[in-house]
Amino acid sequence: MPAARGSKVYFLTAEGGSDGIAAGLHDLLDASGVGAALGESGIVAVKMHFGESVDTGHVRPHLIRRVVSWLTKRGTRPFVTDTNTLYRGTRSDSVAHLRTAAEHGFTQQALDAPVMIADGLHGTSEIRLPAPGTLVGEAPIAAELVKADAIISVAHFKGHELSGFGGAIKNLGMGGASRAGKLDQHSTTKPYIREGCVACGVCATWCPVDAITVGETASIDESICIGCGECIAVCPEKCVGIRWNESTDIFQKKMVEYLGAVASAKSGRVAYVNFITDVHPVCDCYGTAKTAIVPDVGVTVSLDPVAVDQASYDLVNAAPVAKGSELSSGYRRGADKFRDLHKDVDPTVQLRYAEELGLGTRDYELIDIRESARSSVG
């Protein structure tokens, strides 16, 4: 059980930019103590998001290489991995996915570790695991994640159109699922077309199941729609919404149960790293350049997925708003930026439910390793 004062979350500020983060990553990981959980031998999956083609928000390859080199130095054998997508982008099968990863610099030569897709050629290589809670039962999880001896989740912390934000919980809960698991999680969300549609057809192009037809306006056939939500973020007119009901709550809770399935299977051999950089309003699944909502904040690390996401959430909300972002003009420092971005979504559902299931605690102690180093010198 977590200590009374909360779980420890270790924090590296973005001081010095990307180079400063790279230089401090080994110290951060050493200070966090997560190495003891991951072990000093065995195969470790570095689960990340390679980003859709043209995406600019994913964690950069030189930073992933630093994580890999730290793992290798400890005696483990890391590989870098992601899973295939539901939608028709550039990551829907392993061949296209690996090409996109290589375009972004994620190659064995660049990372000094093998790069593979964890759920096979078409997203069907899976192992079903028992999940906590009452919604899922058995969770189809990407087979290579299950087979790995340990996992280090390296998440890009940002906004998300269905869960409000995406961090450690989403990176393994949604990102660790096979195609069947992703479909299961999305099955309760149903988008609709708002007024203002100009019938451009972008949403129909991205729909993986041809649920959208375009006449004078776009129209979504709910009997076909799988609720993946891709149409919400790709619409250039911002006129696709989610019906206000419990669907986004259920989506988040299923995502949490999937995380629970993965974490339980690893018996504690999971660590969580959140890069709070290039904090974009939506997921990295969209092949467009986006403007960050806040300046780069830094990196958080913990053995507790709930605490690391709560701390990252709080750090973003405490940061100043970036110029030119999608946030409202005159936004108050310290207010909830994620609720402002995605007004139909309560992003704290995933945090509350994960805590309820015993996956971690929202109470945390934030340990700034740069500040700690300065204090020890002083």
N, C-alpha and C positions, 0 to 999 in steps of 0.2 A: 504494500500500500504506500502511496506517496506520503512524504513527511508532512507534518502538520502545517509547515510554512509554505508548502507547495513544492512542485518539481523544479529542479534547477534547469534553467535555459541559459546557455552561454551565447554571448553576443560579440560579434566583431563589427565595429562601425565601418562605414564606407569611406573613412578617411584615406585620402590618397587615391581614390577612384578604383578602377578595376585592378591596377597594378598593386595598390595597397591591399586590396582584398586578397589577391593571389599570394602576396608575401606573407600575409597573416593566417592563411588557412590552416597550415600545419599546426601552428601554435593554438589556434582555436580548437581543432580536433583533439589535440593532445590535452588541452585544459579541460575539455568537456568530459573526458573519461569514457567516451562511447566505445573506444577500442576494446575495452575489456568485454563488452557485450558482443562485439563482432567476432572476437577471437583472434588468435595469432596464426591461424592456418585455415585452410579450406577455401572454397569458392564463394566470393561475395558479389552479389548483383548490385550494381550501381544503377538504381532505377531513376531515370530522368525523363524529360520531354524534349524530343529533338526539334520540335517546332515545325509548323507547316512551312512550305516553300514561301520565301519572301518575308516570313515572320522575323521580327527584330527583338523579341522579348526573351527568348530562351537563354538559359545559362550558357555562357561562352565556353568553347572547347578548352582554352588554356586554364580555366578554373576547374573544369572536370578533370583535366590532367593532374592538377594538384591534389584532388581527392584521390585519384588513382594512385599517384606516387606515394601518398601517405599510407594507403592500404597495402601497397606492395612492400613498403619499408617495414611494415609490421609482420610480413611473412604470408599474407593472404594472397589469393589469386583472383583479382577483380575482373569482371566484364561489365560493359556499359550497355544498358538495354532500355527498351520502351515496348509498348504494345500497339497493335494496329487499331485503326479508327473505324467507326461506323459510317462516317460520311464519305463522300466522293472527293476527297482532296488528294494530296500527294503522299499519304501515309496509310492507305486502306489495304495494302498488301505488303509483304516484306520486301519485295523487289523495289517497288516504288519508295517504300519507307527508308530503306537503306541508301537509296540514291539521294533522297532529300537530306538524310543525316550527313552524308558525305558532302553535299553542297554547303552545308552549314559548318563543315570542318570536323565532324565527328567520325573519324576513321581510326583504325588500329594504329596507324603510324603517328597520328596527331595525339592520340590519347595514351599510347603505350599500353593498350588493353584491347581485347577483342570487342567488337560491336555486334550485337545480335538483337533480333526481335523475339520477345519472350513468349509470344503465343502463336508462333509458326507462320507459314506462308500466307494463310488466309484468316488468321485470328481464331483458329479452331483448336489449337493445341492447348488443352486445358486440363486441370485437375480440380475436381469438385471437393470443396472443404466445408466442414460445418461452420456456420456463421452464428454469432451471438444475436440476441434479439428475436423478434417475432415476424419479420417481414420477408426474409430471404430463405432461411432453411439451409440450403446448400449453395455455396457461392462458386461459380466457375472461374477459377483463377489461372492466369497464364502459367503454363507448365514449368518454364525455366525459372520463374521466381520461386515456385514451390520447391524445385529440386536444388536450388542454391543453398549453401550452408548458412548464409546470412544475407541480409539486405541493408543497404544504406540508401534511404530515400533522399534524392537531391532534387528538391522542388523549386520551381520558380514561383514565388508568391506574387499573386496578382488578383484582379477581379475576375468574376465568372458570371455568365448570364443566367445560370440556373442555381448555383450554390452561393452566389454573392461574392465569394472569394474562393480561390483554389490554393491550397498549400500542401502540407504533409498528408492530411487526411485524404484529400482528393488524389494526390499523386500515387498513393498505393490503393486507396479504395476504389476509385474509378480507373486510374491508370494501370492498376495491377490486374484488372479483370480481362478475361477473354472477350471476344466479340459477343458471345451469348450473355456474358455478365454485364457488359455495357448496355445491351438491349434491355435486359431485365431492369436495370437501374433507371433507365429513361422512360419506361413504359407508362408511367403515370402522368407525364407532362404533356400537355396539348397546347401548342401555340395557335394563335389566330391572327388574321390580317386586320390591322387597324385602318382607319381612314387615312388617306394620303398616298396609298399605293399607286405607283405610276406604271405598273405592269412591265418592269424592266426584265424580269425573268431570272434574276440572280439567285433568288431563293430556290427556284425550281431546278436550276443547274446543280446546286449543292445537295438537294434532297436525295438521300441514299435509296429511298423506296418509291420514288415517283408519286408522292402523295400530293404534290402541288401542281396545279394547272394554272395557266395564265391566259386570261381573256382580257376584258377591259380592266380587270384587276386580278391579282393572284387569289387563289382559293385553295384551302387545305382540306383534304379529305381525312377526317379524324378516324375513319375506319381503317385507313392504311397507315397513317402517321405513327411512327415509333417513338416520338417525343425526344429525339436526339438534341433538338434545340439549335441546330446549326443555322437555320433560317433566321433566327433572332439576331445573331451578330453579323451575318453577311449582308442583311438588307441595307442598302445605302440610304434609304429614306427613313430608317428607324421606325417602321410601321408594322413590325411583327412583335406581338406581345404574348404573354402567358396568361391563361385564364386564372383569375384570382380564386384559388381554392387551396386545398392541402397538397397539391401535386408537388410543389417545390420542397415542401417539408418532407414528404415521403421519399423524394429523390435523394435528399441529403441523408436521411436516415438509412436508406439502403446502402448508400456510399459508405457510411460509417460501419455498417454490418460487414461489408466486404473487407474493409480495413481490419476489422476484428478477426475475420477468417484468416487473413494473411499473417497478422501478428501472432495469433495463437499457434499457427503451424510452425513458426520460427522459434517458439519458446523463449521469447525475449531477445533473440539475436537480430534486432532491428534497430537502426539509428535513423534520426531524422534531421536533415539539413534544409533550411529554407533560405534561398537567396532572395532578399528583399531589394531587388534591383530592377530597373526598367519595369516598374509596377504599372502594368497596362490595365485598362478597364475590363478587358475580356480575356478569354483563354488564348493560348498560343496556337490554337488550331486554325487560325484564319490568316490567309496569305496576304496580309496587308500590313503596312507600317503603321504603328500607333504611337500616340504620345503618352508618356508616363504621367500618372496622376500626382506623383510626389517625386522629389529628388531621391536618388539612391540612398537607402537607409543602412544596409549592411547584411550580415548573415547571422542566423540563429541556429543553434544545434541543441538537441536534447534526445534523451531516450523516451520522452513522453510526447506523443504526437499531438495531444490536446494542448499541452502547455506551450509547445513550440509554435502552434498555430495561433493560440490566444496571444502570446507575446508578439508575434509578427503582426497580427491584426491591430494590436494596441500601438505598436511602433508606427505603423502606417497612419493610423488615425491621429497620432500626435505630431506627425510631420507636417511641414507647410505644403500648400498646394503648388504644384508645378505650373508654370506659365503655359497657357495654350492647352490645358488639359480639358477633359470633358466634364469636370466638376462645375457646379454652379458658380457664377461670379459672386464675389464677396463671401466665399465659404469660410466658416468659422474654424480656426485651428482647434483641433481636439474633437471635432464632431465626427460622426460616423460616415466616412467617405463611401464605404461600400453600399450602405443603404441609400445614399444619394444617387449612386450610379445605377443601382438595380432596385427600384422602388417596390417592386412586387415580391421581393425575396427577403426573408429574414436570415442573414448569413450565420447567425448564432445558433441555429437549429443543430447544425453538425457538431458544434462544440458542446452544447448541452447534452445531446444524445450520446456522444462518445463518452462524456463524463459519467452519464447515467449507466452506461454499459460497463463501466470500470476500465476503460481503455486509457485513462489518464485523468488529469485534473486541470481545471481552468486556473487554479491558483499556482503561481510560479514565482520563483526568485530569479530575476534577470542579473546575470553576472557579465559585466562589460570587461572583456579581457584586456583591452587597451588601458582602461582606467585602472584596473587591478595592477597592471604592470607599472604604470606611472606611480601608483601609491606605494608599491614595494620599493621602487627606486628612491622615492622621496623619504 
